[in-house]
Amino acid sequence: MKQMYLLACALLLSVPSLAEETRVEVVTKTTKSWDGAQLPAYPGGQPEVTILRITIPAGVKLPMHKHPVINAGLLLTGELTVTTKSGDVITLGAGDSIVEHVDKWHFGANTGPSEAEIVVFYAGVEGAPITLGQDSDQ
């Protein structure tokens, strides 16, 4: 991963006009979810990346759910509060990132006055779900 990053930077910097206009910022780099839990190993099988752009209206609380795969998000606008079944809480503002729990029940709620928009990246396996609701698996 570090080699790919360095290669990308070297390529961008080798073109003078791009080097002046291009910025690279590491938003998040971690081996742990937001509550400090170690991320699990990737599951076996054909990798499948899913990227969702989720818009949550002001005042809306999503249902309790969990993710069986590693996922991370970047909140573009608004405010989002994530609460685990055990009561751990994190509140994000626009520009904040989150590495979510794996296989831990939680819900998100838009606790701000305007809609919240988040882009979430899931590192899953082809044919397997990226989110499970309480109805699907308890």
Phi, psi and omega per residue, in radians:
M1 nan -0.769 -3.141
K2 -1.103 -0.679 3.137
Q3 -1.120 -0.705 3.127
M4 -1.120 -0.715 3.130
Y5 -1.099 -0.821 -3.137
L6 -1.117 -0.683 3.108
L7 -1.108 -0.786 3.126
A8 -1.061 -0.765 3.124
C9 -1.107 -0.761 3.141
A10 -1.085 -0.730 3.124
L11 -1.126 -0.760 -3.139
L12 -1.130 -0.691 -3.100
L13 -1.320 -0.320 -3.125
S14 -1.325 -0.282 3.093
V15 -1.838 1.839 -3.012
P16 -0.893 -0.774 -3.089
S17 -1.186 -0.608 3.091
L18 -1.264 -0.662 -3.113
A19 -1.057 -0.612 -3.113
E20 -1.303 -0.496 -3.044
E21 -1.777 -0.315 -3.008
T22 -1.652 2.372 3.058
R23 -2.179 2.460 3.058
V24 -2.117 2.177 -3.136
E25 -2.239 2.198 3.035
V26 -1.386 1.984 -3.115
V27 -1.421 -0.793 3.116
T28 -2.588 2.431 3.011
K29 -2.571 1.948 -3.028
T30 -2.740 2.846 3.028
T31 -1.961 0.163 -3.068
K32 -2.297 2.678 3.024
S33 -1.348 3.058 -3.030
W34 -1.069 -0.391 3.129
D35 -1.652 0.140 3.085
G36 1.625 -0.035 3.128
A37 -1.260 2.391 3.109
Q38 -1.125 2.359 3.088
L39 -1.249 2.509 -3.141
P40 -1.353 2.940 3.040
A41 -1.153 2.672 3.079
Y42 -1.152 2.514 3.105
P43 -1.245 2.755 3.095
G44 -1.332 2.853 3.124
G45 2.002 3.140 3.132
Q46 -1.200 2.037 3.115
P47 -1.064 2.522 3.066
E48 -2.463 2.117 3.118
V49 -1.711 2.302 3.070
T50 -2.131 2.327 3.079
I51 -2.128 2.112 3.131
L52 -2.007 2.448 2.974
R53 -1.885 1.984 -3.005
I54 -1.988 2.235 3.090
T55 -1.967 2.167 -3.096
I56 -2.047 2.046 3.135
P57 -1.072 2.719 3.107
A58 -0.970 2.376 3.080
G59 1.428 -0.042 -3.097
V60 -1.522 2.362 3.070
K61 -1.940 2.170 3.102
L62 -1.317 2.726 3.114
P63 -1.212 2.762 3.071
M64 -1.052 2.342 -3.131
H65 -2.737 3.056 3.030
K66 -2.556 2.835 -3.139
H67 -2.059 2.170 3.127
P68 -1.435 0.041 -3.115
V69 -2.268 2.798 3.083
I70 -1.165 2.365 3.098
N71 -2.609 2.660 -3.133
A72 -2.524 2.590 -3.105
G73 -2.359 2.826 3.066
L74 -2.242 2.047 3.139
L75 -1.364 2.046 -3.097
L76 -1.451 -0.755 -3.124
T77 -2.483 2.748 3.022
G78 1.463 -2.796 -3.116
E79 -2.354 2.392 -3.111
L80 -2.386 2.260 3.083
T81 -1.956 2.210 3.116
V82 -1.894 2.279 -3.101
T83 -2.247 2.279 3.092
T84 -1.489 2.843 3.105
K85 -1.025 -0.538 -3.133
S86 -1.481 -0.049 3.039
G87 1.788 0.016 3.053
D88 -1.211 2.459 -3.059
V89 -2.350 2.462 2.969
I90 -2.404 2.402 3.092
T91 -2.010 2.264 -3.113
L92 -1.931 2.535 2.998
G93 -2.000 2.943 -3.131
A94 -0.895 2.281 -3.125
G95 1.668 -0.221 3.124
D96 -1.409 2.608 3.067
S97 -1.965 2.827 3.116
I98 -2.537 2.378 2.937
V99 -1.833 1.946 -3.016
E100 -1.346 2.907 3.073
H101 -1.164 2.720 2.987
V102 -1.970 2.211 3.119
D103 1.013 0.653 3.096
K104 -2.263 2.185 -3.103
W105 -1.111 2.351 3.126
H106 -2.815 2.978 3.014
F107 -2.513 2.737 3.054
G108 -1.949 2.586 3.097
A109 -2.431 2.346 3.043
N110 -1.385 1.863 -3.074
T111 -1.759 0.166 3.137
G112 -1.785 3.099 -3.096
P113 -1.444 -0.165 -3.124
S114 -2.292 3.014 -3.113
E115 -1.117 2.629 3.089
A116 -1.909 2.383 3.127
E117 -2.212 2.196 -3.110
I118 -2.297 2.470 3.018
V119 -1.849 2.189 -3.085
V120 -2.107 2.335 3.135
F121 -1.892 2.206 -3.140
Y122 -1.994 2.284 3.081
A123 -1.831 1.530 -3.041
G124 -1.949 -2.825 3.132
V125 -2.180 2.373 -3.114
E126 -0.884 2.265 3.095
G127 1.498 -0.118 -3.138
A128 -1.800 2.593 -3.129
P129 -1.214 2.664 3.060
I130 -1.777 -0.286 3.131
T131 -2.471 2.426 3.067
L132 -2.172 2.310 3.057
G133 -1.603 2.924 -3.127
Q134 -1.072 -0.473 3.109
D135 -1.218 -0.525 -3.026
S136 -1.536 -0.422 -3.065
D137 -2.827 2.090 3.125
Q138 -2.134 nan nan
